[in-house]
């Protein structure tokens, strides 16, 4: 939570929701704890494998390099 607040102070967009993936995303108790600490909803991503998310970020970065 502290890191998100520091990012906001540096000009980042305010945190409104967190998407989660991986093993922890399957644990409802862990999700509730994260929601309470972060103060925003935590939603399980449609694709919960971390490699999928990394691939999407790589694709987005590659597309920006070509524009």
C-alpha positions in Angstrom: 0.0 0.0 0.0 2.8 2.4 0.8 4.4 1.9 -2.6 1.2 2.8 -4.4 0.9 6.0 -2.3 4.5 6.9 -3.1 3.8 6.4 -6.8 0.7 8.6 -6.6 2.9 11.3 -5.0 5.2 11.1 -8.0 2.3 11.6 -10.4 1.0 8.1 -11.1 -2.7 7.5 -11.6 -4.6 6.7 -8.4 -5.0 3.0 -7.7 -8.7 2.0 -8.3 -8.5 -1.8 -8.7 -5.9 -4.6 -8.6 -5.9 -7.6 -10.8 -4.3 -10.7 -9.4 -2.8 -13.8 -11.0 -1.0 -16.9 -10.0 -1.5 -19.2 -7.0 -2.5 -16.5 -4.6 -5.4 -15.4 -6.8 -7.1 -18.7 -5.9 -7.2 -18.0 -2.2 -10.3 -15.9 -1.2 -8.9 -15.2 2.3 -5.7 -13.7 0.8 -7.7 -11.7 -1.6 -9.7 -10.2 1.3 -6.5 -9.3 3.2 -5.1 -7.6 0.1 -8.4 -5.6 -0.4 -8.3 -4.4 3.2 -4.7 -3.4 3.1 -4.8 -1.7 -0.3 -8.2 -0.2 0.1 -9.4 -1.1 -3.4 -11.1 -4.1 -5.0 -8.8 -7.1 -5.9 -10.1 -9.1 -8.9 -8.9 -12.3 -10.3 -7.7 -11.8 -13.9 -9.3 -13.7 -16.7 -5.9 -15.2 -17.5 -4.3 -16.1 -14.2 -1.0 -17.3 -15.4 1.8 -14.8 -14.8 3.5 -15.7 -18.1 0.4 -14.6 -20.0 0.6 -11.2 -18.4 4.3 -10.9 -19.1 3.7 -11.7 -22.7 1.0 -9.1 -23.0 3.3 -6.4 -21.5 6.1 -7.5 -24.0 3.6 -7.1 -26.9 2.5 -3.7 -25.7 6.1 -2.6 -25.4 7.0 -3.9 -28.9 4.0 -2.1 -30.4 5.1 1.2 -28.9 8.6 0.8 -30.4 7.1 0.6 -33.9 4.9 3.7 -33.6 
